[in-house]
Amino acid sequence: MPIEIERKFLVAGDGWRKEASRTIPMRHGYLTELGSRASVRVRVEGTLGKLNIKAAVVGAARAEYEYDIPAAEAEEIIGSLCGGLILKTRHYVERDGLTWEIDVFEGANAGLVVAEVELAAVDQEFIRPSWLGREVTAEQRYYNHALATRPYRDWSEAERA
C-alpha cells in the first residue's frame, strides 16, 4: 500500500517567493463527504488531470493512491459530480534536498497559505526554512477536504490564530 508521509505548516511571510522554481494553478473537488473512510479527489493541475484517493485520517502518514486521467474528464467530473471546490496556486521550492509545496489558496479560502513537505519517514529531521510558521499537520481544518466543506472565510478570528 503506498503511504504518503507529509507535514503541513502555516507560512509566515513571503520569503519563500524568491525561491519558488515553478508554479501551477490547481482546482479540485471531492467525490466523498468529509467524515468518510477515504478522501476521493479529482484535480486539474495546469493541463493534467488527477484522481486521488487518500485514507481520511489526520496525521503525517496515510495511504494514498493517485492516477492520471484526461484533463477534460477531470474538468467534467469537477463540474458535475464534485462538491467543495478548492482553488489554489501551488509554488514549488527546492531546499536542502526536499521539495516544499506552498499552496496559496483562492476563492473561499483566500488568505490561507500552507506549506507541505513530503518526507521518507515520519520522524525524518529537516531544516526549517525561516518562512515556516506553526505546524498544522494534526489539525484537520487545514486539510483540503475540510477546507472544501468549511472554507477559511467562514473561520472565526480565534480559529485563524
KOLROGU-428350 format. One record per residue: x, y, z of N, C-alpha, C in turn. Coordinates in steps of 0.001 Angstrom, whole numbers, plus 500000, padded with zeros to 6 digits. Layout:
N
    n_u    n_v    n_w   ca_u   ca_v   ca_w    c_u    c_v    c_w
      X      Y      Z      X      Y      Z      X      Y      Z
...
***
This chain:
161
    n_u    n_v    n_w   ca_u   ca_v   ca_w    c_u    c_v    c_w
 500848 498824 500000 500000 500000 500000 500894 501239 500000
 500699 502142 499047 501509 503367 499033 501133 504295 500201
 502141 504788 500857 501942 505674 502013 502543 507043 501708
 501753 508078 501971 502248 509445 501877 502642 509887 503281
 503846 510415 503406 504290 510997 504673 504501 512469 504407
 503665 513291 505016 503649 514711 504697 503383 515524 505958
 504089 516622 506090 503829 517549 507199 503397 518878 506631
 502481 519534 507351 501875 520804 506914 502209 521906 507910
 502426 523104 507347 502767 524266 508169 502064 525497 507618
 501746 526415 508487 501340 527730 508021 502600 528435 507527
 502431 529435 506704 503561 530163 506150 503595 531553 506773
 504780 531961 507193 504981 533267 507819 505764 534151 506859
 505093 535053 506196 505766 535973 505287 505893 535446 503874
 506548 536251 503029 506695 535932 501608 508121 535566 501224
 508980 535277 502182 510371 534966 501889 510553 533785 500947
 509615 532887 500910 509687 531712 500042 509556 532065 498564
 508899 533188 498258 508580 533519 496860 509825 533611 495973
 510902 534166 496486 512116 534297 495667 512783 532953 495416
 512397 531915 496168 512968 530579 495995 512110 529676 495109
 510904 530095 494784 509997 529240 494012 510550 528986 492611
 510618 527712 492221 511168 527340 490921 510077 527143 489863
 508875 526825 490292 507755 526677 489355 506449 526878 490086
 505414 527154 489310 504092 527469 489851 503041 526785 488984
 502051 526188 489631 500983 525512 488889 499631 525879 489498
 498691 526381 488674 497330 526610 489183 496622 525265 489341
 495818 525155 490381 495102 523905 490653 493662 524196 491032
 492794 523281 490620 491404 523317 491073 490969 521883 491267
 490283 521635 492348 489797 520285 492568 488547 520264 493421
 487873 519128 493321 486666 518898 494094 486688 517483 494643
 485756 517198 495524 485713 515916 496224 484471 515127 495855
 484663 513814 495732 483565 512899 495411 483015 512224 496661
 483649 512432 497797 483194 511847 499058 482952 512958 500068
 482116 512658 501042 481822 513598 502129 482949 513576 503154
 483167 514706 503794 484095 514757 504916 483562 513801 505978
 484420 512998 506546 483997 512014 507537 483910 510605 506969
 484062 510461 505659 484098 509139 505039 485429 508462 505367
 485540 507190 505059 486788 506459 505319 487915 506907 504396
 487537 507467 503236 488538 507908 502269 488159 509271 501723
 489169 509992 501300 489001 511254 500593 489251 510934 499115
 488252 511186 498267 488397 510931 496833 488285 512272 496123
 489382 512656 495457 489501 513990 494874 489802 513882 493382
 489233 514815 492625 489584 514979 491220 490195 516360 491091
 491367 516424 490431 492107 517680 490361 492563 517947 488932
 492595 519231 488612 493256 519684 487394 494457 520494 487858
 495647 520019 487452 496917 520678 487777 497470 521236 486481
 497256 522490 486222 497689 523057 484953 496929 522397 483823
 497587 521546 483055 496935 520847 481935 496756 519353 482209
 497015 518909 483427 496920 517492 483783 495702 517219 484652
 495098 516044 484466 494016 515596 485328 494520 514517 486267
 494012 514502 487497 494432 513521 488504 493223 513035 489294
 493225 511751 489599 492281 511156 490541 493107 510723 491730
 492719 511145 492925 493497 510892 494117 492589 510298 495187
 493060 509231 495811 492327 508582 496897 493272 508500 498085
 492840 509066 499223 493658 509039 500431 492818 508517 501588
 493485 507839 502508 492822 507465 503752 492435 508758 504460
 491230 508817 504963 490734 510034 505617 491132 510025 507088
 492425 510145 507324 492949 510223 508684 493776 511501 508800
 493867 511997 510000 494667 513189 510256 496007 512734 510806
 497068 513283 510264 498406 512923 510726 499387 512916 509581
 500631 512653 509888 501697 512764 508903 501719 511612 507901
 501193 510432 508248 501267 509276 507350 499871 508743 507061
 499606 508512 505767 498333 507914 505380 498443 507285 503998
 497582 506303 503756 497563 505636 502451 497149 506637 501384
 497800 506540 500216 497463 507438 499106 497654 506717 497782
 496666 506862 496903 496721 506344 495542 496425 507510 494605
 497201 507624 493523 496965 508721 492577 497127 508212 491150
 496207 508661 490283 496175 508208 488902 495986 509394 487968
 496669 509351 486839 496454 510354 485798 495144 510042 485082
 494375 511077 484788 493167 510955 483977 493171 512114 482982
 492437 512002 481891 492406 513114 480941 491894 514397 481617
 492565 515503 481355 492192 516781 481971 490752 517158 481641
 490304 516895 480414 488925 517234 480033 487926 516448 480883
 488223 515180 481159 487340 514382 482013 487382 514884 483452
 488564 515268 483920 488667 515821 485269 487807 517076 485391
 487851 517946 484383 487020 519163 484392 485530 518810 484430
 485122 517819 483631 483723 517392 483623 483296 516863 484981
 484143 516033 485591 483819 515463 486900 483721 516560 487949
 484668 517479 487943 484641 518590 488905 483353 519396 488733
 482992 519670 487478 481812 520486 487212 480489 519812 487481
 480441 518480 487402 479145 517816 487507 478973 516880 488699
 480056 516381 489270 479930 515367 490314 480541 515751 491656
 481411 516739 491669 482154 517068 492886 481475 518162 493697
 481779 518134 494968 481382 519206 495867 482625 519877 496408
 482445 521059 496932 483532 521743 497614 484740 522033 496761
 484633 522975 495898 485727 523344 495003 486862 524023 495768
 488077 523571 495497 489294 524187 496050 490048 524826 494886
 490383 526098 495039 491187 526833 494054 492462 527280 494748
 493589 527022 494100 494853 527440 494695 495926 527470 493629
 497012 528140 493959 498203 528108 493128 499289 527480 493976
 499922 526453 493422 500989 525759 494140 502337 526239 493615
 503201 526594 494552 504555 527041 494248 505523 526001 494810
 506531 525640 494031 507500 524617 494444 508822 525276 494810
 509326 524902 495987 510607 525404 496475 511501 524204 496780
 512652 524139 496118 513640 523088 496369 514622 523634 497399
 514764 522881 498499 515618 523380 499570 516144 522214 500399
 517443 522153 500574 518084 521145 501424 517650 519725 501070
 517522 519435 499775 517178 518097 499326 515698 517747 499412
 514867 518705 499781 513421 518475 499888 512675 519418 498956
 511490 518993 498544 510615 519849 497754 509487 520337 498645
 509425 521631 498845 508342 522261 499593 507269 522699 498609
 506018 522413 498927 504887 522841 498121 504137 523900 498920
 504129 525122 498408 503447 526217 499087 502162 526500 498334
 501035 526283 499009 499717 526481 498407 499151 527823 498838
 498910 528684 497851 498276 529972 498087 496820 529802 497632
 495926 529776 498593 494521 529494 498310 493808 530717 497762
 492776 530451 496970 491964 531493 496342 490492 531218 496641
 489625 532074 496134 488186 531866 496308 487798 531905 497771
 487015 530927 498205 486504 530883 499573 487603 530673 500612
 488778 530262 500178 489895 530041 501100 491007 531075 500947
 490709 532179 500251 491700 533240 500050 492221 533732 501392
 493513 534001 501430 494155 534469 502660 494922 533365 503375
 494657 532124 503019 495340 530995 503640 496525 530577 502763
 497683 530399 503404 498884 529930 502713 499474 528806 503567
 499610 527624 502968 500077 526439 503679 501268 525843 502931
 502290 525439 503669 503453 524750 503092 503398 523289 503501
 503675 522414 502541 503719 520980 502808 505055 520437 502335
 505529 519413 503020 506749 518733 502603 506526 517237 502768
 506883 516484 501726 506812 515027 501797 508151 514507 502280
 508082 513542 503180 509274 513004 503817 509377 511502 503587
 510544 510935 503829 510753 509497 503685 510331 508737 504938
 510290 509424 506088 509905 508798 507352 509205 509832 508220
 508304 509378 509060 507562 510290 509932 508497 511100 510820
 509575 510481 511281 510493 511164 512191 511710 511764 511484
 511644 511907 510151 512761 512480 509402 513041 513900 509873
 514292 514186 510128 514698 515527 510526 514884 516375 509266
 514624 517659 509378 514826 518565 508250 515074 519963 508787
 515688 520768 507949 515962 522156 508310 514709 522975 508012
 514246 523700 509018 513042 524523 508851 513403 525851 508194
 512815 526128 507027 513040 527440 506418 512517 528554 507330
 513109 529720 507231 512716 530845 508097 511276 531286 507866
 510701 530978 506699 509346 531395 506384 508279 530412 506860
 508699 529328 507535 507727 528373 508071 507139 528900 509362
 505830 528783 509466 505133 529130 510698 504801 527877 511488
 503692 527938 512179 503246 526863 513064 502890 525598 512280
 503245 524446 512836 502863 523178 512203 501376 522907 512441
 500695 522465 511374 499252 522189 511449 498917 520776 510952
 499906 519897 510907 499699 518532 510428 498572 517836 511180
 498462 518065 512464 497469 517378 513292 496124 518111 513367
 495953 519170 512564 494711 519954 512613 493905 519747 511335
 492845 518973 511431 492050 518589 510269 491530 519780 509477
 491229 520881 510139 490630 522022 509435 491522 522561 508320
 492841 522270 508366 493773 522732 507338 493909 521756 506162
 493252 520617 506232 493287 519659 505128 492339 520137 504034
 492731 519937 502780 491925 520423 501662 490485 519943 501713
 490282 518690 502092 488910 518154 502147 488081 518939 503165
 488667 519258 504291 487961 520051 505306 487723 521481 504807
 488704 522050 504102 488553 523406 503555 487474 523459 502479
 487256 522351 501786 486194 522282 500775 484825 522304 501438
 484754 521767 502644 483492 521696 503383 483231 522962 504192
 484264 523446 504861 484166 524663 505681 485349 525553 505357
 485160 526449 504383 486281 527262 503904 486801 528256 504941
 488012 528677 504695 488735 529611 505559 487948 530895 505822
 487212 531386 504838 486449 532635 505030 485404 532511 506135
 484978 531282 506468 483965 531057 507496 484554 530849 508884
 485862 530862 509019 486504 530653 510305 486444 531932 511141
 486374 531774 512431 486438 532907 513341 487892 533372 513443
 488099 534551 513989 489465 535057 514200 490248 534117 515124
 489575 533555 516126 490245 532638 517045 490721 531391 516316
 489945 530890 515364 490331 529697 514604 491514 529985 513678
 491657 531209 513248 492748 531577 512340 494066 531809 513089
 493999 531955 514391 495205 532271 515182 496129 531083 515332
***
